[in-house]
Amino acid sequence: MQDAAETFNAELSGLAKGEWLTKLAGIAEEQGYFEPLGKRHFAAFVEKGTTLLVTFETIQGMRALSESAVPLGWNMVRDHGWSHLCVASDGDTWFRDETLYAYFDRLVDDGFFDEFETVLFYGAGPCGYAAAAYSVASPGARVLAIQPQATLDARVTEWDDRFVDMRRVDFASRYGYAPDMLDAAARAFVIYDPREALDAMHAALFTRANVHKLRTRHLGDAIQTHMIEMDTLKPLLEQVATDTLNDASFATLWRARRAYPPYLRSLMSALEVDNRAPLIQALCTNVTSRMNAPRFARKLKELTN
């Protein structure tokens, strides 16, 4: 068996999709198992420590968001010795597939999740929906869901017109309504930008005693990408797994936005829309005092001349 650090530093970027999948499957089989789940899904399990991270990801996301084109959880395997179960889809499927229902049923019947001291489910967007929905398979699990949809059942969320092609898909049967599936979770965290109206409406449906909402105002509709770029996603996962994430610790992590140009540009654009000249000047003064930011310098010069 290869050394863990070497294995999980594997470089899979630049490969054609078929070759990429073959190499990923080979690594997973050396460390645990790889299992195709129907035509559009697979599971890749890596067995290491007593903390299990279950991530829901898309093939496209893995190949785009990771420099080495590997599952998100492999960093946690390498750095913390966690075990990892990656459940992946080819495209956005919301993981609504009877093959997946049967797979999670089998994991429950086999007592798979009982073998771990801590289980953490994670996903973003459609994958965040799946993380919440399938967490019911492991009562007492922790859940971190970024911008999750609660359901795409038009009888409940007809106001969400972003995914109309999914309205024929069954969201009412097994592992269906994600907020209800969180009832057995120890703690769940939902992260969203309240300025994104549809995301905020879905987040409202997750209101539960064991669900804590964390707001990332002005981060927009690609929060996972931004958190990866700000190096805040990994510590977030660590804190959820160790039950140390709270408003104060999140506020500390969230301070990374102060040096993150996409956030700063989004904030300035919002202030410009609201015509808040004094606040724009204060923002530009602050940013230019800390960073090389030509756009903010030009705006400050415009406001002060």
C-alpha positions as a Python dict, from the first residue, in 0.01 Angstrom:
ca = {
    (1, 'M'): (0, 0, 0),
    (2, 'Q'): (134, 342, -93),
    (3, 'D'): (228, 595, 171),
    (4, 'A'): (-84, 799, 254),
    (5, 'A'): (75, 1138, 188),
    (6, 'E'): (201, 1023, -151),
    (7, 'T'): (-130, 859, -241),
    (8, 'F'): (-346, 1156, -154),
    (9, 'N'): (-116, 1402, -323),
    (10, 'A'): (-197, 1221, -646),
    (11, 'E'): (-205, 1441, -955),
    (12, 'L'): (-511, 1367, -1167),
    (13, 'S'): (-550, 1701, -1342),
    (14, 'G'): (-529, 1725, -1718),
    (15, 'L'): (-654, 1370, -1775),
    (16, 'A'): (-939, 1279, -2003),
    (17, 'K'): (-1253, 1192, -1810),
    (18, 'G'): (-1225, 817, -1864),
    (19, 'E'): (-859, 803, -1762),
    (20, 'W'): (-928, 1028, -1464),
    (21, 'L'): (-1203, 798, -1341),
    (22, 'T'): (-987, 489, -1387),
    (23, 'K'): (-700, 636, -1184),
    (24, 'L'): (-929, 764, -910),
    (25, 'A'): (-1095, 421, -887),
    (26, 'G'): (-754, 253, -862),
    (27, 'I'): (-645, 472, -571),
    (28, 'A'): (-976, 418, -391),
    (29, 'E'): (-955, 41, -435),
    (30, 'E'): (-605, 37, -283),
    (31, 'Q'): (-727, 224, 25),
    (32, 'G'): (-1085, 98, 54),
    (33, 'Y'): (-1321, 42, -236),
    (34, 'F'): (-1470, 195, -548),
    (35, 'E'): (-1828, 114, -645),
    (36, 'P'): (-2023, 235, -950),
    (37, 'L'): (-2381, 324, -856),
    (38, 'G'): (-2585, 319, -1174),
    (39, 'K'): (-2503, 524, -1481),
    (40, 'R'): (-2434, 862, -1321),
    (41, 'H'): (-2298, 795, -972),
    (42, 'F'): (-2018, 621, -787),
    (43, 'A'): (-1886, 581, -434),
    (44, 'A'): (-1517, 590, -342),
    (45, 'F'): (-1430, 491, 14),
    (46, 'V'): (-1096, 543, 186),
    (47, 'E'): (-1056, 376, 526),
    (48, 'K'): (-826, 548, 774),
    (49, 'G'): (-926, 696, 1110),
    (50, 'T'): (-1234, 701, 1331),
    (51, 'T'): (-1369, 1027, 1186),
    (52, 'L'): (-1562, 971, 863),
    (53, 'L'): (-1617, 1256, 619),
    (54, 'V'): (-1896, 1187, 370),
    (55, 'T'): (-1880, 1430, 79),
    (56, 'F'): (-2125, 1464, -205),
    (57, 'E'): (-1948, 1598, -511),
    (58, 'T'): (-1981, 1615, -887),
    (59, 'I'): (-1720, 1485, -1127),
    (60, 'Q'): (-1713, 1828, -1287),
    (61, 'G'): (-1660, 1998, -950),
    (62, 'M'): (-1371, 1772, -853),
    (63, 'R'): (-1198, 1834, -1183),
    (64, 'A'): (-1251, 2212, -1163),
    (65, 'L'): (-1218, 2304, -795),
    (66, 'S'): (-917, 2094, -699),
    (67, 'E'): (-578, 2176, -851),
    (68, 'S'): (-501, 1805, -859),
    (69, 'A'): (-859, 1708, -961),
    (70, 'V'): (-921, 1483, -661),
    (71, 'P'): (-1215, 1452, -419),
    (72, 'L'): (-1235, 1728, -163),
    (73, 'G'): (-1206, 1487, 128),
    (74, 'W'): (-867, 1352, 26),
    (75, 'N'): (-703, 1658, 182),
    (76, 'M'): (-859, 1562, 515),
    (77, 'V'): (-740, 1202, 474),
    (78, 'R'): (-386, 1324, 408),
    (79, 'D'): (-372, 1593, 676),
    (80, 'H'): (-583, 1441, 955),
    (81, 'G'): (-604, 1070, 888),
    (82, 'W'): (-981, 1084, 847),
    (83, 'S'): (-1171, 817, 662),
    (84, 'H'): (-1360, 943, 359),
    (85, 'L'): (-1662, 837, 159),
    (86, 'C'): (-1702, 1032, -164),
    (87, 'V'): (-2042, 993, -329),
    (88, 'A'): (-2016, 1149, -673),
    (89, 'S'): (-2247, 1233, -959),
    (90, 'D'): (-2188, 1306, -1324),
    (91, 'G'): (-2357, 1645, -1346),
    (92, 'D'): (-2615, 1783, -1105),
    (93, 'T'): (-2855, 1502, -1020),
    (94, 'W'): (-2938, 1598, -660),
    (95, 'F'): (-2852, 1229, -604),
    (96, 'R'): (-3214, 1129, -663),
    (97, 'D'): (-3164, 772, -779),
    (98, 'E'): (-3300, 442, -650),
    (99, 'T'): (-2955, 288, -679),
    (100, 'L'): (-2833, 542, -423),
    (101, 'Y'): (-3126, 473, -193),
    (102, 'A'): (-3036, 105, -201),
    (103, 'Y'): (-2667, 182, -142),
    (104, 'F'): (-2736, 386, 171),
    (105, 'D'): (-2988, 128, 289),
    (106, 'R'): (-2711, -131, 262),
    (107, 'L'): (-2468, 88, 455),
    (108, 'V'): (-2725, 119, 732),
    (109, 'D'): (-2799, -254, 735),
    (110, 'D'): (-2427, -333, 749),
    (111, 'G'): (-2372, -95, 1042),
    (112, 'F'): (-2116, 94, 833),
    (113, 'F'): (-2159, 431, 1004),
    (114, 'D'): (-2153, 271, 1351),
    (115, 'E'): (-1785, 188, 1299),
    (116, 'F'): (-1686, 556, 1330),
    (117, 'E'): (-1674, 781, 1633),
    (118, 'T'): (-1763, 1092, 1432),
    (119, 'V'): (-1949, 1115, 1101),
    (120, 'L'): (-1968, 1441, 905),
    (121, 'F'): (-2176, 1491, 590),
    (122, 'Y'): (-2077, 1774, 356),
    (123, 'G'): (-2196, 1920, 26),
    (124, 'A'): (-2273, 2245, -156),
    (125, 'G'): (-2574, 2336, -372),
    (126, 'P'): (-2733, 2016, -508),
    (127, 'C'): (-2465, 1826, -315),
    (128, 'G'): (-2563, 2019, -2),
    (129, 'Y'): (-2917, 1896, -50),
    (130, 'A'): (-2783, 1540, -69),
    (131, 'A'): (-2561, 1581, 239),
    (132, 'A'): (-2862, 1687, 442),
    (133, 'A'): (-3098, 1428, 293),
    (134, 'Y'): (-2873, 1124, 331),
    (135, 'S'): (-2745, 1222, 676),
    (136, 'V'): (-3054, 1048, 814),
    (137, 'A'): (-2868, 722, 745),
    (138, 'S'): (-2631, 806, 1031),
    (139, 'P'): (-2821, 933, 1337),
    (140, 'G'): (-2603, 1163, 1544),
    (141, 'A'): (-2399, 1279, 1245),
    (142, 'R'): (-2278, 1634, 1191),
    (143, 'V'): (-2378, 1812, 870),
    (144, 'L'): (-2231, 2109, 684),
    (145, 'A'): (-2440, 2220, 387),
    (146, 'I'): (-2353, 2523, 175),
    (147, 'Q'): (-2640, 2679, -21),
    (148, 'P'): (-2850, 2363, -4),
    (149, 'Q'): (-3186, 2328, -168),
    (150, 'A'): (-3451, 2190, 68),
    (151, 'T'): (-3638, 2017, -215),
    (152, 'L'): (-3723, 2082, -578),
    (153, 'D'): (-4076, 1950, -538),
    (154, 'A'): (-4279, 2220, -713),
    (155, 'R'): (-4558, 2180, -460),
    (156, 'V'): (-4318, 2320, -199),
    (157, 'T'): (-4070, 2538, -389),
    (158, 'E'): (-4253, 2648, -703),
    (159, 'W'): (-4090, 2990, -651),
    (160, 'D'): (-3748, 2848, -744),
    (161, 'D'): (-3730, 2873, -1122),
    (162, 'R'): (-3361, 2786, -1155),
    (163, 'F'): (-3403, 2410, -1192),
    (164, 'V'): (-3733, 2364, -1374),
    (165, 'D'): (-3593, 2063, -1561),
    (166, 'M'): (-3577, 1878, -1228),
    (167, 'R'): (-3944, 1923, -1143),
    (168, 'R'): (-4035, 1584, -1284),
    (169, 'V'): (-3786, 1415, -1053),
    (170, 'D'): (-3929, 1256, -740),
    (171, 'F'): (-3834, 1457, -431),
    (172, 'A'): (-4121, 1328, -218),
    (173, 'S'): (-4022, 968, -151),
    (174, 'R'): (-3716, 819, 17),
    (175, 'Y'): (-3446, 1053, 146),
    (176, 'G'): (-3666, 1326, 2),
    (177, 'Y'): (-3731, 1645, 198),
    (178, 'A'): (-3386, 1745, 321),
    (179, 'P'): (-3488, 1954, 627),
    (180, 'D'): (-3684, 1661, 772),
    (181, 'M'): (-3390, 1428, 714),
    (182, 'L'): (-3182, 1643, 952),
    (183, 'D'): (-3399, 1564, 1252),
    (184, 'A'): (-3164, 1284, 1359),
    (185, 'A'): (-2844, 1488, 1314),
    (186, 'A'): (-2649, 1595, 1621),
    (187, 'R'): (-2586, 1937, 1468),
    (188, 'A'): (-2622, 2084, 1122),
    (189, 'F'): (-2491, 2407, 974),
    (190, 'V'): (-2638, 2580, 670),
    (191, 'I'): (-2427, 2849, 505),
    (192, 'Y'): (-2579, 3094, 259),
    (193, 'D'): (-2574, 3453, 137),
    (194, 'P'): (-2895, 3625, 253),
    (195, 'R'): (-2875, 3860, -45),
    (196, 'E'): (-2931, 3561, -275),
    (197, 'A'): (-3309, 3550, -240),
    (198, 'L'): (-3374, 3194, -356),
    (199, 'D'): (-3090, 3052, -148),
    (200, 'A'): (-3223, 3240, 154),
    (201, 'M'): (-3573, 3104, 96),
    (202, 'H'): (-3440, 2749, 89),
    (203, 'A'): (-3234, 2819, 401),
    (204, 'A'): (-3550, 2930, 581),
    (205, 'L'): (-3700, 2586, 521),
    (206, 'F'): (-3411, 2432, 716),
    (207, 'T'): (-3514, 2607, 1038),
    (208, 'R'): (-3482, 2340, 1306),
    (209, 'A'): (-3365, 2331, 1667),
    (210, 'N'): (-3048, 2146, 1567),
    (211, 'V'): (-2972, 2359, 1259),
    (212, 'H'): (-2750, 2665, 1287),
    (213, 'K'): (-2745, 2913, 999),
    (214, 'L'): (-2429, 3101, 907),
    (215, 'R'): (-2459, 3397, 672),
    (216, 'T'): (-2194, 3503, 422),
    (217, 'R'): (-2335, 3830, 295),
    (218, 'H'): (-2194, 3950, -40),
    (219, 'L'): (-2030, 3616, -122),
    (220, 'G'): (-2289, 3544, -390),
    (221, 'D'): (-2396, 3218, -548),
    (222, 'A'): (-2062, 3032, -551),
    (223, 'I'): (-1983, 3019, -180),
    (224, 'Q'): (-1798, 2686, -188),
    (225, 'T'): (-1558, 2812, -455),
    (226, 'H'): (-1490, 3130, -259),
    (227, 'M'): (-1434, 2942, 65),
    (228, 'I'): (-1185, 2712, -104),
    (229, 'E'): (-1001, 3015, -243),
    (230, 'M'): (-1001, 3185, 99),
    (231, 'D'): (-871, 2864, 264),
    (232, 'T'): (-1167, 2860, 503),
    (233, 'L'): (-1347, 2541, 398),
    (234, 'K'): (-1097, 2301, 550),
    (235, 'P'): (-1098, 2466, 896),
    (236, 'L'): (-1477, 2480, 878),
    (237, 'L'): (-1492, 2104, 830),
    (238, 'E'): (-1244, 2056, 1114),
    (239, 'Q'): (-1454, 2268, 1349),
    (240, 'V'): (-1780, 2094, 1260),
    (241, 'A'): (-1619, 1754, 1319),
    (242, 'T'): (-1483, 1858, 1659),
    (243, 'D'): (-1799, 2042, 1770),
    (244, 'T'): (-1611, 2371, 1799),
    (245, 'L'): (-1789, 2569, 1527),
    (246, 'N'): (-1999, 2853, 1666),
    (247, 'D'): (-2076, 3214, 1581),
    (248, 'A'): (-1749, 3339, 1729),
    (249, 'S'): (-1524, 3085, 1558),
    (250, 'F'): (-1705, 3139, 1228),
    (251, 'A'): (-1663, 3515, 1261),
    (252, 'T'): (-1288, 3459, 1297),
    (253, 'L'): (-1277, 3248, 981),
    (254, 'W'): (-1503, 3493, 800),
    (255, 'R'): (-1247, 3770, 852),
    (256, 'A'): (-1056, 3618, 561),
    (257, 'R'): (-1295, 3808, 335),
    (258, 'R'): (-1117, 4133, 427),
    (259, 'A'): (-826, 4030, 204),
    (260, 'Y'): (-1032, 3855, -63),
    (261, 'P'): (-1076, 4071, -376),
    (262, 'P'): (-1395, 3905, -510),
    (263, 'Y'): (-1573, 3975, -182),
    (264, 'L'): (-1445, 4333, -168),
    (265, 'R'): (-1556, 4397, -526),
    (266, 'S'): (-1899, 4252, -450),
    (267, 'L'): (-1931, 4472, -143),
    (268, 'M'): (-1834, 4785, -335),
    (269, 'S'): (-2078, 4702, -616),
    (270, 'A'): (-2359, 4667, -363),
    (271, 'L'): (-2272, 5002, -207),
    (272, 'E'): (-2264, 5163, -551),
    (273, 'V'): (-2609, 5027, -632),
    (274, 'D'): (-2735, 5180, -307),
    (275, 'N'): (-2549, 5506, -380),
    (276, 'R'): (-2369, 5500, -44),
    (277, 'A'): (-2082, 5736, -128),
    (278, 'P'): (-1952, 5786, 230),
    (279, 'L'): (-1937, 5411, 288),
    (280, 'I'): (-1771, 5356, -50),
    (281, 'Q'): (-1506, 5610, 42),
    (282, 'A'): (-1452, 5444, 380),
    (283, 'L'): (-1423, 5103, 214),
    (284, 'C'): (-1175, 5226, -47),
    (285, 'T'): (-966, 5400, 218),
    (286, 'N'): (-951, 5084, 426),
    (287, 'V'): (-873, 4851, 135),
    (288, 'T'): (-602, 5071, -20),
    (289, 'S'): (-433, 5109, 319),
    (290, 'R'): (-390, 4731, 339),
    (291, 'M'): (-366, 4605, -19),
    (292, 'N'): (-257, 4690, -369),
    (293, 'A'): (-605, 4749, -513),
    (294, 'P'): (-603, 4970, -824),
    (295, 'R'): (-980, 4964, -868),
    (296, 'F'): (-1036, 5086, -514),
    (297, 'A'): (-760, 5345, -550),
    (298, 'R'): (-923, 5484, -864),
    (299, 'K'): (-1260, 5499, -694),
    (300, 'L'): (-1113, 5673, -391),
    (301, 'K'): (-944, 5931, -613),
    (302, 'E'): (-1273, 5988, -794),
    (303, 'L'): (-1458, 6045, -467),
    (304, 'T'): (-1200, 6274, -310),
    (305, 'N'): (-1125, 6499, -609),
}
